[in-house]
Amino acid sequence: MANLDEPLRKVLGDKTAKVLEKGLDLGTVGDLLHHYPRRYATRGELTPLNELLDGEHVTVMAEVVKVQGRTLTRSPGYVLEITVTDGTGQLKLSFFGRKGSYRPEKDLSPGTRGLFAGKISTYRPRSGNVQRQLTHPQYKVVAERTAEQAAQEWADEIIPIYPSTKGLDIETIGKSVGMVLDQLDLSADPMPETLLRRRDLIGLREAYEGIHRPKSWDELSRARARLKWDEAFVVQVALAQRRLAAAALPAKPRPPSFGGVLAEFDARLPFELTKGQREVGDEIAADLALEHPMHRLLQGDVGAGKTVIALRAMLQVVDGGGQAALLAPTEVLAQQHYRSITGMLGDLAQAGQIGGAEHATRVALLTGSQGAKARKAALLDAASGTAGIVVGTHALLQETVQFADLGLVVVDEQHRFGVEQRDALREKVDGGRPHVLVMTATPIPRTVAMTVFGDLETSVLGQLPAGRSEIQTHVVPPERPNFLARTWERIREEAAQGRQVYIVCPRIGEKEGDEGDAVAADEDGRRSPLGIMELLPQLEELLAGLRIGVLHGKLHPDEKEAVMRRFTERELDVLLATTVIEVGVDVPNATVMVIMDADRFGVSQLHQLRGRVGRGSLHGLCLLVTDAEPGSKARERLDAVASTTDGFRLSRLDLEQRREGDVLGAAQAGRASSLRLLTLQRDEDVIRDAREEATSLVEADPDLSGHPGLATVLASLLDEDRADFLEKA
């Protein structure tokens, strides 16, 4: 008998085990049993031989009339040819290989009746008549007296089709799974019995049988339901343990104070906070007042006002005597945040300076490209506590960066940072952990929020601030060349009214083989995506007289800063850029976004880019230029983006079009996904129920001491690297 941890070589022998390990990285009984079929098939209805069509997958019942082997003349080898008939016609069965190596030669002698299944192909022998054949068909010999009954049973049998690889056929996998199931010994089901009854779930042993050897479609359905539950539940148990552990960590409380910088900032706000902003602000303020670290995800669609929320949280910490660090993924975005925060604060950001307000702090900017003098000043302000707010890129993570009292870490666009990078900043606190606020402008479907961000409390800003304008989106397709000509005219019209325009390309394109900031890979023989350096000469003709600036990731940081400043101060009419402007860039006077080769971008990227316009009182226009033909998947994606500005609706579409990756971080580690049956876009109910059950179980039994089977499964899922990922995430 074999348990799930048993090495396959002990059950299957060295030869087969080596093939499975080399081809599919399957080393244990559990690995093989979790290598589920990718689909299922039935052999289908019996088909008379005179009705067979080329390319059909068929099952026929016929009698062997002739068995003949011959050596191939054009290449070394041997073919066994068996002719069968059902009285309506004849069919040839062909088996290629070495002479004497065929079992069919022994099983299928003349006069034998059998069932034969496979794909029909045709060939023309030297005689000249077209003949139908099955190459290496599946077959089963049937007795005469039970032939019809056996035929129907065999035709209705559910056949698992396994994912395979070169040198490893499906039959070997199927036989190996059968041998393992026959010897499987499960001492106890890892799921609590009361939970299984409450959720009407079958046992694990029954589920393995049902997924690999289903006798009916209902049995298969129940097996999938149980195994889906296991995938969702184990992940949610891990996340529930993390939430409980985080609540036990110490953190310095930073309750709201009266008469400080935050109160002065609120009093000066030139606009009224939306109801949603006030509610989310209250949630964060309450979290910051607790003695354990806040772990909150703040998600909101483009332009929902997340920066104001984050700044108010940072000022609450400053009022409490602490510091806040804002970590941005790019220098362009870090500089944008710095300008935005200092602009909003005004003299409240000038502590200790002539003209500074009575209640004030300082804001420091720290990036990797700063000159020595500016860097030294920023480091000193952070270490001394002079700067209450420090904005920066990855440069904040370096060992030389120290804080006097880091109380809050705000991470903008968390998905752009690695686990180790985020952890490095958190470790800069002595004797506790900082509060953490994660911001994302990429709307996240609820299922992803419950898994990828399942250890975080979630706040959603669904309401746009007053004054934000409508954005119209249109596809500029290849079948309407006049639309593209109109695009350039529209840019001229906007510029003539003093407004500004973004034009975005997927890559830089300055030299052979260059890769830009978006998807630059060529697909299906299409031309390479357009680069900004290739488009620039054309724009200088098409938009002659307009002031065009260029911005991309390979420019020196000083050049990036200068270009963005010129665009912000309206010294440029057009900004030709890669996706470095995807998030955070805020120029209210920009009204048009033209995205070239728009089909090369993902749904979320398109939505983010579109959000760079319509940021003030002026209406926005987004034009998606594409060569994608009508009816193609790419065009459907672009049409979907053009049909709605609802980021959450688009995020669900985005999730449907790509794999979930590994919710425990293997996507970052380069491993295969731990989700084999569960799909984040279709199984929200399963994930929600699993989260509820896991939370209750972990609250009652944090160490799973009363559930040893579940603890073992969790330990096997969370190997050292993934446990480390969860700990740091």
C-alpha positions, 0 to 999 in steps of 0.5 A: 500500500502507498500513501501520498508521500510515497516515491513513485519509484516504489510503486511503479518501478524505476523506469516508469518513475523516471519518465514521469519525473523527467517529463512532468516533474512528478515524484510522489504518489500525491504528485501523480494523483494531482496531475488531473485529466485536462479533459474527458472523452467518450468513444462515441456511438458505433458507426457503420463502416460505410458511413465513415468520414475522413477526420472523424473520431469514431468507434466501430464494431467489426470482425477481423478478416485479414492480418498481414505484416510488411516491412516498410521500403522507404524507411526502416520499420514494420507495419502490422495491417489488420483488415476488419469488416462489419458487412457494410464496408471494410477498414484497415487498422495500422500499427507501426513499429518493430516486427513481433512487438505488437500485442494486436498480432496476438489478440486480433486473429481472423474471426475475432470480433472487437471494438476499435476507436480512433481518428479516421484517415484516408490513404491511396495504396498502389492499387489506386483506390482510396482506403480508410484506416485507423492508425494505432486505434484503441481496441477491445475484443468482445465475445459474440454473445455479449457483443452489443451490450459490451459495445455500448458500455465501451462506447459510453465509457468516460476516458480521461485525457491527461496533459502529457509531454514529448516522450510520455504518452497518455496511456502510460500516465493513465496506467500509472494512475491506475496502479497508484489508485489500486495501492493507495492507502489514505489513513484519514481524510484531512478535512474535518468530517463535520465540514464535509457533511456541512458542505455535502462533499465526498471523501478524498479517496472517493474523489481521487477515484472519481476524477481519474476513473469516473463511472458517470458524469455525476461521479466526476462532478462530485469529485471535482467539487471536493478537490476544488474545495481542497485547493481553495480551503488550504490556501484560505487556511494559510491566509487566515493563519497569516491574518491571525499572526499579523494581529498578534504583532506589535505596532505603535498606535498612531491615533488621530490628533487634533490641531495637527498637520492633518487638521490643517490640511483638511481645513484647506482642502479646495474640494469636498471629500466624497462619501467613499473617501470619508468612509475609507479614511475613517477605516484607515484612521481606526486601523492606525490607532490599533496596537497591531499593524494595519494591513490594508489594501486600498483599491479604486478605479483610475482617478478615484482619489486614492492619493488624497486618502494615502496622504491623510493617513501619512499625516495622521502618522506624522501627527503621532510623531512618526514617519511615513514612506511612500514606495513607488515603482518608477522614478517618473511616478515617484517624482509625480507623487513628490510634486503632487504631495508637496503641491497639495501641502504647500507651506505645510511641507515647509517645516523649519523654513521661512514661510512654513506653516505653524503645523508643518512637516517636510517631504523628502524624495529619494531615487537611485539617480539623484546627485550626491548632494540631494541624496545626502540631504534626503538620507539625513532628513529621513534618518533624523526624522526631519522629513515626516514623509519620504517618497522614493523608488527601490532606493528606499530599500537600500541598507544605507536608508534609515528612518528615525521612527517609521510608522507607515509604509504606503506601497503604490501598485504592489504587483510591481514589487518583489516580495523581498523588496517590500519586506526590506522596507518593513524591516527598517522598524525596531521593536515592531512592524509598521502599518502597511497600506497597499494601493492599486489603481488596477481593479481587482476581482473579488476572487483575487482579493480573497486569495492573492490579497487574502491576508489584507483587509480591503477598502474599495473606492468606487465613487469618482470625485466631483469634477471628473469628466467622461472619457469616450473610447473608440477603436481605430480599426484597419478597415477604416483608414479614414479613422486614422487620418481623423486621429491626427486631425483631432490631435491638431484641433485639441492642440489649437485649443491649448490642450495636450495629447499622449501618444503611447507605443508598446516599445521604444524601437530605437534599435534592433531587438529592443524591448519596450515597457509593454508586450513587444513579442511578435505573434503569429508572424505579425509585424513587430509592434510599433516603437516610439522612435519609429513613429517620431519621424512620421509624427513630425510630418503629420503634426508639423508645428506641434511641440512633441516630447519623448519619454521612455524608460531608458532616458536618464532620470534628469531627462525624464524629469525635464520632459514631464515638467515641460509637459506639465507646464504646457510647454509640450503639446504631445507626449510620445511615450511608452507605458512609463506614464501608465500610472500616477501621471496627472496632467488635467490639461491632457485630453486625448490618449492615442494608443498605437498597436493597442491590441498589444496591451492587456485590458488593465494596461489599456484601462490605466493608460486611458485614465491619464486623460479626463482628469479635470473638468475637460472631457477625455478621448481615448483612441485605440489604434489597431491592425487587428481584424474584426472578429479576432480575440484582440478586437473583441478585447479592444471593443470591450474596453471601448464599451465601458469605463468600469474598471472592475468589469474590465478586470474580470474580463482580464482575469478570464483571458489569462492564467491565475498564476500561483496565488501563493507566489509561484508566479514570482518564483517561476513554478507552475500554479498550485491551482489545478481545478479552481479558477478565480473567475468562475469559482467565487462561491467556492472561494468565499465559502472556503474563506469563511470556513477557514477563518472559523477553523483557524480562530478556534484552532490556530496551530491546527493541533486538532486537525493533524491531517490538514496541517500535513497537507498545508505543510506540503503545499507551503514548502519553505520558499512559499511559506517564506513568500507568505511570511514576507508578502 
